[in-house]
Amino acid sequence: MTIPFVTAVRGGEMPVELDRGGGRRETLVVKVPPGIETGAKLRLRGRGEPGEPGASPGDLTIRITVEPHPYFVREGRDLTVEVPITVSEAILGGKVDIPTLTGMKAMTIPPGSSGGRKLRLKGQGLPESGGHPAGDLFVVLKVVVPRTIDEASRRLIEEFAERNPYDPRQGLW
C-alpha cells in the first residue's frame, strides 16, 4: 500500500480495496501508526483469506511504501528541507520563512552563511509518538543568484570583490 508522506509522519487511516475473488470486492480501513517508514508491514488479524473449512481466516499483511514529499526528506525522525536564499541574505543575514509540518515559521539566517550550511529547528521533525521523541528539522541553505543583473549592480559587485578579496578554494587542493 502506498501512503502519502504526511500520513506516514502523522499517522491516520487509509482505505485499502481487496479483490476477494468471484467479483467480490471488500474495502478495509487501515490504521497507519505515526512515524511508519517504507518497508514496514502492518498485520490485520483475521482479515486474510479463509483457512481450511471450519478454520478462522488468516491474517492480511500489508507492506508500506511512503510517497516522496516535494521538499521534505526524511532521515529517521528528522526532516531536511533545502531553502533558497539570496546573496544579500547569505552575506547580511535576515529572516526567511521556512516550511515545517505545521506551517511556515520564521527563521533567522546568520550573517555570513554559505550555501550548504545546515541549520536546525529543534523538535520540528517527526512529532513525538510511540515513546520516541520529536525529531528535528534541518534547513540546508541554497544561495541562489539572479540570472541577470544591471550594469550598476555589476560595478557594485566588482567593487565588493576588490574590497573583500577572498579565495574559498585556498588550501583545498
N, C-alpha and C positions, 0 to 999 in steps of 0.2 A: 504494500500500500504506500503510495506517495502522499506525503503530507506537506502543507505549507511550512515555511521556516518559522513563522510566528507561532503556529500551533505546536511545533516541536519545542520551542523555547518556553512558552507559557502553559502548554497543556490544553486540553479541550476534548471535544468529541468530534468524531469523523464517521460518516456513513460508509459502509462497505457493502457492495452488492455481490451476492453469491449466486452461481448457477447450480441449482440442486439437481439438475437433470430432468429430462422429460418436460422441458419448458417451464419448470418451476423455478422462480427466482425469489430470493429472500434478501432483505436489506437489514443489516445489523448496524447498531451504533457502537463504535469502538471508543472507549475512554483512553485518551492518549495522556500519559503522565508528563508533567513538565520536565524539560531537560532531556528528552529522548533524542537519540542520535541515529544516523543511518546505520543499518545493520542490526539494530535492536530487534528483538522478537517479542510480540505480545501473544499471550495464550488465552484463548477464550474457552473455558472449560465447558464440555458438553455441547459445543456448537459445531463440531466437526461432522463427519459422515456417520451414519448409523453403523453400529457394530454387528456382530452375529445376531441372528434372530433372538430377541429377548434381552440383548445386551444394551447398555447405555451407549449413546452416541459418543464418538471420540472427541478430542479437543481440536480446535481450529488454531493454527499457528499463523500469525501474520508477521511478515518481515517488513520493516520500516525503511523507507527511503525519504530523506528530507530534501525538499526542493531548495536550490540555492537562493540566497537573498540578493536583490540587486546591488546592495552596497555593504552589508554586514558579512563578515567571515567569522565563523565560529571556531574557536580553539579551546576545546573542553568547556569550561563555564565562562570563559572570556570571549569577548567580541572584539573585532578590529574593524575600523572604518577608515578609509582614505579620504582626507578632506583637502580640497584645493584651497590655496591661499595666494594672495597677490604678492608681488615683490615687496611692496611697501609694508604689508602685514608681516612678512618674514623679517624684514630689517628693523622696523619700528615696533613691532608687536601690535596687539589690538585684540578686540573681542570679535569672535565669529560664532555663528550658530552651528551647532553640531547635532546631527540626528542621533537619537537614542531610541530604545524600545518604547519609551513612554512619551516621546515627542522631542521637539527641539530644545536644546539647552545652550546657554551662552557659555563660552569657554574663552579664557584669556590665553592668547598666543604670546609667549615671552619674546622680547626683542632679541634679534639675532638668531632666529630659528631657521635652520636649513631644511631643505626638502628631505624627507625621510625621517625627520625627528619624530619620536614616538612619545605622546603624552597620555596620561592615564586619568580616566574618570572612575574613581573607586566605587564599586557597587552598582555600576550601570551596565554590567553584562547580563548573563542569565540571572533571573531572580532566584532568591533563596527558595529551595524546595528539597523535600526528601532528606532533610538533615544536612544538605550541602549549603554552604554559604553562597551569597550572591557573587557572581563573577565581576570582572572589571571590563570597562570599555577602553580599548586602546585606540587613540587617534593618531594616524600617521599623516604628517603634513606633506602636501604635494604642492611645491611652488609652481605656479602657472604664470607664464609671461605672455604679454599681449603679442599677437602675430605681427602687428604693425604699430609703429609709433610715429608721431610727427617729428619734424626737424628740431624743434626746440627741445623736445624730450630727449632726442638722440644726443644733443650737445650736453644736456644736464647729466646724462648717464656717462658720457665720455669724461666729463669733468669729475664726476664722482669716482670713476675708476682711477683717474690720475691722482686724486687727493687721498684715496684709500687703496693703495697698492696691496694686493693680496693674491697669493697663488694657492688655491685649495689642493693642488696636486703635489705641492712641495713635500718631499720626503716619502711619497708613496711608492715610487718605482725605484 
